[in-house]
Every structure is written in structure tokens, then in C-alpha cells.
Amino acid sequence: MAIPEELAGVAWHISARSANSNGQCVEAGPLADGSGRVAVRHSRRPDAEVIVYTRAEWEAFVGGVKDGEFDFPAT
């Protein structure tokens, strides 16, 4: 988990698809320290927990999303 000083320079991004999700989205952005790490938080709770992923972890996740590995059926 990142310390608050590390999160101060994060340029948060939210998907354009979030408009159809009633605000239940995540935001992600790279840490400004040049490490390549990516922070992720809930868009409606910006002061709550933030998870920080290494560049390798983030790339593996995004690759899995693009490959459809996380297309879970709605229940």
C-alpha cells in the first residue's frame, strides 16, 4: 500500500464506460515517482483504501482483461 505522499501526484483516470455504472467505478493512475507502479481506488470513495500494483502486475491484469479472462457472468 502506498503512503499518502506517494499518492499526492497521481493523475487519476476513470473509464469513459463509467457513465453507465451508477458511479460504481474504479480509478487508476501511475505514481509520479517514476517506478511504473499503478494505484487503484474506488471512484466514490477517494479517501478510502488504495491498492498499488507493480508495473508487471498491472500489465498482467490489463492483458488478462483484454484477453477476456475476467468476463465473469452476471449473477
C-alpha positions, 0 to 999 in steps of 0.5 A: 500500500502506498503512503499518502505522499506517494499518492499526492501526484497521481493523475487519476483516470476513470473509464469513459464506460463509467457513465453507465455504472451508477458511479460504481467505478474504479480509478487508476493512475501511475505514481509520479515517482517514476517506478511504473507502479499503478494505484487503484481506488474506488471512484466514490470513495477517494479517501478510502483504501488504495491498492498499488500494483507493480508495473508487471502486475498491472500489465498482467491484469490489463492483458488478462482483461483484454484477453477476456479472462475476467468476463465473469457472468452476471449473477 
